[in-house]
Amino acid sequence: MLNDDICKKRDELNQSIAENKDYSIIYRLSVELDELIAEFYRKGSKSQEKDLYLVKK
């Protein structure tokens, strides 16, 4: 699930920061996490629009 992917990526990012890994790795993980979060909100937004459409009928 997308929620699980976000949690795993966040943990991976946090671990990389804690281990003081190279900035390029931390940056890549941060961008990947941002993309997952954006996808999560896009899907949530579409779901809300669908629900709103059903309520208006």
Contacts in CASP RR format, 6 or more apart in sequence:
PFRMAT RR
TARGET T0000
AUTHOR 0000-0000-0000
METHOD contacts of the structure
MODEL  1
MLNDDICKKRDELNQSIAENKDYSIIYRLSVELDELIAEFYRKGSKSQEK
DLYLVKK
2 36 0 8 1.000
2 39 0 8 1.000
2 40 0 8 1.000
2 43 0 8 1.000
3 40 0 8 1.000
5 36 0 8 1.000
6 33 0 8 1.000
6 36 0 8 1.000
6 37 0 8 1.000
6 40 0 8 1.000
9 29 0 8 1.000
9 32 0 8 1.000
9 33 0 8 1.000
9 36 0 8 1.000
10 33 0 8 1.000
12 29 0 8 1.000
13 26 0 8 1.000
13 29 0 8 1.000
13 30 0 8 1.000
13 33 0 8 1.000
16 25 0 8 1.000
16 26 0 8 1.000
16 29 0 8 1.000
17 26 0 8 1.000
END
